[in-house]
Amino acid sequence: MSASRWPTSSSHPPRQEGNDVKVRVDPERCQGHTLCAMRAPDIFELSEIDGHSSVIKEEVSDDQQDEAVEAVRSCPERAIFIS
């Protein structure tokens, strides 16, 4: 299974209406900027130790896809992936 990535703010993943998508955070890339959690607080949580992000639930429903896309676009480290 390969993860898709949309690296710039001008590009974004296509919406997959009616289908859940999977979101993941690369822990090696995440630097704890917290932008993902600000954009999508129901999808991402931050570590109390170092501020790094992780997903609350890997599968994101159709109604949360826009938030997930915004999180991908806002990540300066390009650490968030949607598939």
MARVEXSE-389030 format. One record per atom (N, C-alpha, C): residue in one letter; x, z negated, y. Coordinates in steps of 0.2 Angstrom, whole numbers, padded with zeros to 4 digits, always signed. Each point is the difference from the previous one (the first is absolute). Layout:
REM residues N
AXZY...
This chain:
REM residues 83
M+0004+0000-0006M-0004+0000+0006M+0005+0000+0006S-0001+0005+0004S+0004+0000+0007S-0004-0002+0005A+0003-0003+0005A-0004-0003+0006A+0001+0006+0006S-0005+0001+0003S+0000+0004+0006S+0002-0003+0006R+0003+0003+0005R+0002-0003+0006R-0001+0004+0006W-0002-0002+0005W-0001+0003+0007W+0004-0003+0005P+0006+0003+0001P+0005-0004+0004P-0001+0000+0008T-0004+0004+0003T+0000+0000+0007T-0007-0002+0002S+0000-0002+0007S-0007-0002+0002S-0004+0007+0001S+0003+0006+0001S-0004+0006+0001S-0003+0002-0007S+0003-0002-0006S-0003+0002-0006S-0003-0006-0003H-0005+0002-0005H-0004-0006-0003H-0002+0003-0007P-0002-0005-0004P-0002+0002-0007P-0007+0003+0001P-0002+0004-0004P-0007+0002+0000P-0005-0005-0003R-0006-0001+0003R-0005-0005-0002R-0002+0003-0007Q-0001-0005-0005Q-0002+0002-0006Q-0007-0003-0001E-0005+0002+0003E-0007-0002+0000E-0002-0001-0007G-0003-0006-0001G-0003-0002-0007G+0005-0002-0005N+0006+0000+0002N+0006-0002-0004N+0004-0006+0003D+0001-0005-0005D+0005-0005+0003D+0007+0003+0000V+0004-0003+0004V+0007+0002+0000V+0004-0006-0001K+0006+0001-0002K+0005-0006-0001K+0005+0000+0006V+0001-0006+0002V+0005-0002+0005V+0005-0004-0003R+0006+0001+0002R+0006-0004-0001R+0005-0001+0005V+0004-0005+0000V+0005-0001+0005V+0007+0000-0003D+0004+0003+0002D+0007+0000-0003D+0004-0006+0003P+0001-0005-0004P+0003-0006+0003P+0007+0001+0002E+0003+0005-0002E+0007+0001+0003E+0000+0003+0007R-0005+0004+0001R-0001+0003+0007R-0003-0005+0005C-0005-0004-0002C-0004-0004+0005C+0005-0005+0003Q-0001+0000+0007Q+0005-0005+0004Q-0005-0005+0003G-0006+0000-0001G-0004-0005+0002G-0003+0000+0007H-0001+0007+0003H-0002+0001+0006H-0007-0002+0001T-0004-0001-0005T-0007-0003+0000T-0005+0005+0002L+0002+0006+0002L-0005+0005+0003L-0006+0002-0005C+0002+0000-0007C-0005+0002-0005C-0005-0005+0000A+0002-0006+0000A-0005-0006+0000A-0004+0000+0006M+0002+0002+0005M-0004+0000+0006M-0005+0006+0000R+0002+0005-0003R-0004+0006+0000R-0005+0000-0006A+0002-0004-0005A-0005+0000-0006A+0001-0007-0004P-0003-0005+0004P+0001-0007-0003P-0003-0002-0007D-0005+0005-0002D-0003-0001-0006D+0004+0003-0006I+0005+0004+0002I+0004+0003-0005I+0007-0003-0001F+0003-0002+0006F+0006-0003-0001F+0001-0007+0002E+0004-0004-0003E+0002-0007+0002E+0007+0000+0001L+0002-0005+0004L+0007-0001+0002L+0003-0007-0003S+0006+0001-0003S+0003-0006-0003S+0001-0005+0006E-0001-0006-0002E+0001-0006+0005E+0008-0001+0000I+0004+0002-0005I+0007-0001+0000I+0004+0005+0005D-0002+0006-0001D+0004+0005+0004D-0004+0005+0004G-0006+0000-0001G-0005+0004+0004G-0001+0007-0003H+0003+0001-0006H+0000+0007-0003H-0007+0001-0003S-0002+0006+0000S-0007+0001-0002S-0001+0002-0008S-0006-0002-0002S-0002+0002-0007S-0007+0002+0000V-0002+0004-0005V-0007+0001+0000V-0004-0005-0003I-0006-0001+0003I-0005-0005-0003I-0003+0002-0007K-0002+0006+0001K-0003+0004-0006K+0003+0007+0000E+0002+0002-0005E+0004+0007-0001E-0005+0006+0002E-0006-0001-0003E-0005+0005+0001E-0005-0001+0006V+0000+0005+0004V-0003+0000+0006V-0007+0004+0000S-0005-0003+0002S-0007+0004-0001S+0000+0005+0006D-0005+0005-0001D-0001+0005+0005D-0001-0003+0007D-0004-0005+0001D-0001-0003+0006D+0006-0003+0004Q+0006-0001-0004Q+0006-0003+0003Q+0005+0005+0001Q-0001+0007-0002Q+0005+0005+0000Q+0003+0001+0007D-0004+0000+0005D+0002+0001+0007D+0005-0005+0002E-0001-0007-0002E+0004-0005+0002E+0007+0001-0004A+0000+0002-0006A+0006+0001-0004A+0004+0005+0003V-0003+0006+0002V+0003+0005+0003V+0003-0002+0007E-0003-0004+0004E+0003-0003+0006E+0006-0004-0001A+0000-0004-0006A+0005-0004-0002A+0006+0004-0001V-0001+0006-0004V+0005+0004-0002V+0004+0003+0006R-0005+0002+0005R+0003+0004+0006R+0003-0005+0005S-0002-0007-0001S+0003-0005+0005S+0007-0003-0003C+0002+0001-0006C+0006-0003-0003C+0006+0004+0003P+0004-0004+0004P+0006+0003+0002P+0006+0001-0005E-0001-0003-0006E+0005+0000-0005E-0002+0005-0006R-0006+0003+0001R-0003+0004-0005R+0000-0003-0007A-0003-0006+0000A+0000-0004-0006A-0006+0000-0004I-0005+0003+0003I-0007+0000-0003I-0002+0007-0003F-0002+0000-0006F-0002+0006-0004F-0007+0000-0002I-0003+0006+0000I-0007+0000-0003I+0000+0006-0005S-0003-0001-0005S-0001+0005-0006S-0007+0000-0002
